[in-house]
């Protein structure tokens, strides 16, 4: 039986979760005194926000916003 590949939404969710994990790890590293901690947290936050925007655009596209007002 063929294995179904991940869809676009699942990839965005996975990358968003990875961004959240980076944010938490960066915050812990910052509290621990690591000099790269704030950069890691910022990178995770940006990745998480980027993927949230991607999910929002994907859901808008699927809900029919792509058709325009005159369709």
JOCORMO-V189400 format. One record per backbone hydrogen bond with DSSP energy under -1.0 kcal/mol. NH is the residue of the N-H (numbers start at 1). CO is the residue of the C=O. E is the energy in kcal/mol with one decimal. If there is no record, write none. Layout:
NH_CO_E + NH_CO_E
//
This chain:
11_7_-1.8 + 12_8_-2.2 + 13_9_-2.4 + 14_10_-2.2 + 15_11_-2.5 + 16_12_-2.3 + 17_13_-2.3 + 18_14_-2.1 + 19_15_-2.2 + 20_16_-2.1 + 21_17_-2.3 + 22_18_-2.4 + 23_19_-2.1 + 24_20_-2.2 + 25_21_-2.7 + 26_22_-2.7 + 27_23_-2.2 + 28_24_-2.4 + 29_25_-2.5 + 30_26_-2.2 + 31_27_-2.3 + 32_28_-2.0 + 34_29_-2.7 + 37_34_-1.2 + 40_36_-2.0 + 41_37_-2.4 + 42_38_-2.5 + 43_39_-2.3 + 44_40_-2.4 + 45_41_-2.3 + 46_42_-2.5 + 47_43_-2.5 + 48_44_-2.6 + 49_45_-2.4 + 50_46_-2.7 + 51_47_-2.3 + 52_48_-1.9 + 53_49_-2.3 + 54_50_-2.0 + 55_51_-2.5 + 56_52_-2.2 + 57_53_-2.6 + 58_54_-2.4 + 59_55_-2.5 + 60_56_-2.1 + 61_57_-2.3 + 62_58_-2.1 + 63_59_-1.7 + 65_60_-1.9 + 67_64_-1.4
//
